[in-house]
């Protein structure tokens, strides 16, 4: 039995379209640090097909490759991508360029320079408003987590968790079967503006596993990386 996750706040997969190698690498790294899966692509006529093939849930277009009369309109014409949220990164605060982007079908425009925190928050808002409401419940073996109610259960018995402990568990649930670095976990739970030793992640993972009892085996330490919640580790030893 694999884990089941129906959750409104799951982080979306992103297709980043940018012809500038340096900019593309920086934005991709920032998005991945926020917990997103990111595919990158220099603009081509196949961008719309690539977005559909990769299962992307949002498309980010950098302004250097952006032509409102062609690029974005092509995404909107394709049945496979016409409903995807599209965010444009503008390299200039010029009002005309931003208006053209919105008129061509952009859902949001971010002007450089911007913080990665702002970009990630804008992405979450876009997906939230463009996606139907779904129950935020995670189930895997003995573990059941209601992310809306912030309640966790192991073998049908409720586990009392602190706010930080639950936020850490929620991060594992929303990124089930993905190796998460300590930095990713720290940024997702404590935030990027908190000045604290990143080793606090290890302390809290230890506390969380202690409280989860028999379900603690689902959280696996990944040497040199961080941790991962494995959906297949649900069978008793």
N, C-alpha and C positions, 0 to 999 in steps of 0.2 A: 504494500500500500504506500503510494507516494504521498508527499505532503500536498495539501490543498491550500491555495491562497487566493481569496477574492478580496481585493483591497483597493480602495479608492486612491490611496496615497502612494501606491507603488511607483518607484521611479521609472520614467519612460526611457525606452531605447531611442537614441538620437542619431540622425544622419547629419553630419556636418559637411557642408559644401563650401570650400574655400580654395582659391587658387594660390594663396600665399602660404608657402611651406612653413615659415616661421610662425605666423599668426595661427595657422591650423594646429600646429603642435602645441602651442600654449593653451589655446581654448580647449583642445581635446584633453590635455592633462588636467586642467581645472575641472572639467565636467566629470572626468573619471574619479577625481578626488572627492567629488560630491556624491559619488555612488552610481553614476549613469554608465550604461554601456554605450559606447560611441563608435560609429563607423565614419571614416573620413573619405572624402571624394573631391577631386578637382572637378569643376563644372564640366559636364558633357551633355550631349543630347540624351544620354541614358540615365540621367539623374533621377527622373521620375520612376523609371523601371527599377533602378537600384533601391530606392526608398521602399518600394513595395516588396521587392525580393528579400531585402534584409529584415523586413518586419518592423521598420522604424515607426515610432509613435509620434515623433516630432521632427521637423526639418529646420536646420539653422542655415541660413544663407549669409555669407559674408558679402559686404557691399562691393568689394573689388570684382566679384564675379556676377554682380547683380544687375540685370537689365529688366526693369519692371514690365516692359512690353513683350519680353520673350521668356525669361527664365522662370519667374514666378507664375506667369500665366500658363506655362507648360505644365507645371505641377497641378494647377487648378483644372486644366483640361483633362488630365488623366483620371479615369474612374478610380484607379487604385490609390491615388494620392490627393484627390480633390478635397477630402474632408480632414486631412492631416493639419494640425496646427503648424504654422510656419512663422518663425521668428527671424528677423533680418538684423544683422549686425552692421550698422552704418559707420563708416570711417569719418564721417563729417556730420556736424550738427545742422547742416543746411536744411532749412524747413522744406524746400521744394522736393529734395530727395526723399525725405521722410513721408511727405504727402503722396508722392508717386508710389512708394512702397505700399502704403495702406490702400491706395486706389487699385493697385494690381492684385490685392488679396492677402497682404501680410496681416497676421493676427497681432503682431507686436514688433516694435523696432527698438533696438538698444543702440545707443550712440557711444562710440569709444571716446575717452577711456571709461571703462566700467569695471566694477568688481565682480569676481566670479560668484560671490554670494548673491549679488543682485541678479546676475544671469540665471543662476539655479532657481531662485525664488520666482522669477518671471516664468520660467519653464513650468514649474509646478502649478502656478496659477493658470497658465494656458491649458494644461492637460486637465486640470480640475474642472474648468468651465466647459471644455469640449467633450468630456467623457461622461457617460451615464453613472449615476450613483450605484455603487455596489457595496455589499456588506463587507466590512473589514474584519474578516475572521481567518485565522491561520490554524490549520490542523495538521499534525504530523505525529503518527504513533500515539504515545501517551500524552503528547503536548497539544493543548488547545489554547489559543490566544485570541481574545476579543480586543482588537486594537482601538475600536471606538469607545468601548466601556473601560479600557485599560485594566482588564482582568486576565489573569493567567491561571490555567488549570493543568495539573499533572495527574493522570489516572482519575479524572473527574473531581479531584480535590483542589480547591483554590489555593494558590501560592501567594503569600503576602510579599509584595515587592515594593521597594522604594521607587520614587519617581525616576531616578537615574537608572536603576536596575531595569525597570520596565522599558524605558526608552532604549536601552541597550538590547534587550530581548526583541523589541519591535524592529530594530534595525536588522537583526539577524533574520527575523521572519520575512521582512520585505525583500531581503537579498538572499533568500534560501539557496544553498548550493553554490554560492559565490564566495571565493576567498576575499576577505576584507582585511585591508591593512589596518594597523593600529591608528594611523592618521585618519583613515576614512571613518573608523568607528568613533574616534575622538571628535572629529568635526561634526559627525551626525548626531552625537549625543550632547557634547558640551558646547559645540559651536566654535567658529574660527576666531572669535574675539576673546576667548578665555585664555588667560596666561596661566597654564598649569602643565606640569610634567606629564607627557604622553603615557608614561608608565602606569598612570592611574587606570588605564584601560585594562591592564592585566589584573589589577586589584579587583575591579568591578566584575570582570569575567569570572574570577574565582568565587566571588560572593554569589553571583548569579547561578553558577553551576552547583554550588553547595545547596542553594534553595530549591533547585529543580530536581534534586534527588536522582531517581532512575532516568529522567529525561536529560540529565546533564551530558550523557554520552553523545547526544546529537551535536553538541558544540565541540568541534575538533580544532586543536591547535595546529597551525600550518607553519612549519619552521621557516624562519626568515621572512615571513609575510605577516601573519596575524592569526585570524580565526575564520572558521566557516561552519555554518549550521548545515549538516548533511541530512537530507531527507531519507536516505536509505538506511541510516543507522537506527531504525525504529524497532528492529526485532530484538527480543530478549537474547542475552548471551547464554 
